[in-house]
Amino acid sequence: MAQLAINGGSRVRTGSWPSWPIWDERDAEAVADVVRSGKWGRLVGDRVQTFEEAFAAYQGAEFGIAVVNGSVSLRIALLASGIKAGDEVVVPPYTFSATAMSVVEANAVPIFADIVEDTACLDPDAFERAITPRTRAVIPVHLGGQAADMERICAIAKRHGIAVIEDAAHAHGARYQGKGLGTVGDIGSFSFQASKNLTSGEGGIILTNDPELADTCHSIHHCGRARGGGWYEHRILGCNYRLSEMQAALLLTQLERLEDQTERRNANGLYLNEQLAKIPGILPMARGLGEDRHSYHLYPFRYDTAAFGGASRERFVAALVAEGIPCSEGYTIPLYRQEFFLNKAFGPYTGWRDSRPDLDYASMVCPVCERFSTETGCWFTQFMLLGTREDMDEIVRAVRKVQENCGEL
Ligand SMILES: Cc1ncc(COP(=O)(O)O)c(C=O)c1O
C-alpha cells in the first residue's frame, strides 16, 4: 500500500500555514488615518520620513531613502555610486532578475560570478576573478536573508576601489558581525514587495551611512531636485520614485511586528537546520559564518538525489507538497540563461557595446550555481518559519517520510 501522499497515502500535514501578510485593525486604522488626513504624499505628510528614520535606525544606518520598490532602489544606488555607461558590475547568478536588470538599467554591464554552495551567496574568490579594469561595483545578494561573506567581499572591493551595493531585499532584521545587513557595504537596498518580511504591497528603501550618497539618492528619487533646493530646480537626472504616505503608514505598523517575527524565523531556521541535517540527502545551508541573525525570507537547502533513489528534485518537491508542506525548486536556471541575457535584449541600454563588444552570456558558466539551480536547491518560504515548533516538526516528519519511502518516488 502506498505510504506517500503523492501516491494516495495519507498526508503528514492537514492543517494550514500562517498566511501572509499578517495584519489587524491597527494597520487598517493607520492607513485610514492617512486617507482622512488628505495628506497622501510625502511632500505634504510626515509618515514617509518617520518610516525612513525608524527603519534606518532599526537596521543601524544613518540615512534611509524610501522608494517605490526594491528594483529602482538598486538602480538609484548604482547611479548614486557614479556608475557610468559600460562600467562592469559583478553580480551573483542565483538571484531575482532585478539584481542584474538594475545594472542594465544603469546602462552598465552585469558580470556574473559564481556562488558558494552552502550559502547560495556570492563567492568572494569568483568575485575577485571577475574583476577587470572596468569593474566599478559589486552587488552581493543576501539570499533568503543569509549574509554573503561581507568581510571578504568588502576587503576585495576596497583593494580594487569598487563600490559595494548590498541587495538586502530578503534581509530585513538580519544581522552580521554586529551590524544590520544592508549597512555593511556602501549602500544597502531593501524591498517591501508583497512577499517580503516587511511589506506594504510594494516599496523599497536605500540605506547608507554616507551623507553624500544619501543626498544623491534623495535627489534621484525626487526628480533630480537638490535637498533643500527649489521646487523647479533640477540638478541631476532623476525621476519620481517617492513612496506614498499610505505605504509608509502600513510599514510603520508592520515594523512593530518585525523584531518578534525575525526572532521566531531565526529560531525555527536553526531548529530545522539541526533536525533536517539528520535526514540522508538533505543538506541545510551553513550558519556561523559571521551572521548574528538570519531573516529567513527563504529557507534554502540542498537535496541530494542519490540519497532518494535517484528521484528528481521536481518529484521530491511534488511529494513534499502532497504531504502538505509547501516547497519550491527556487530559481531553476542561473540568471544568465534567461533569454533577456542570451539575446542581450537590453533595449536602449547600449553601454555594453563600447566597453564589452565581446559580451556573450551564452558562454558564461558558473558551475556551482548551475548545480544549485537545476539539481540541488530547494526552499521553504518565510511564512512557514513563523509557525510553531510543532509545525517545524511536521516539516521534518514529512521530509523524513519522503526519504524513507523514496522507492515510491
Ligand atoms: C533579491 C531581490 N532583489 C531585488 C528585488 C526587487 O524588489 P522589488 O520586487 O521590490 O522591485 C527582489 C524582489 O523580489 C529580490 O528578491
The ligand as a Gaussian input file, in Angstrom:
#p B3LYP/6-31G(d) Opt

LIG

0 1
 C       16.962000      39.543000      -4.388000
 C       15.971000      40.573000      -4.859000
 N       16.429000      41.764000      -5.271000
 C       15.591000      42.730000      -5.693000
 C       14.235000      42.522000      -5.719000
 C       13.350000      43.596000      -6.269000
 O       12.422000      44.081000      -5.381000
 P       11.012000      44.652000      -5.874000
 O       10.140000      43.497000      -6.244000
 O       10.515000      45.414000      -4.696000
 O       11.266000      45.523000      -7.057000
 C       13.705000      41.313000      -5.276000
 C       12.239000      41.088000      -5.263000
 O       11.736000      40.024000      -5.263000
 C       14.596000      40.302000      -4.839000
 O       14.147000      39.111000      -4.445000

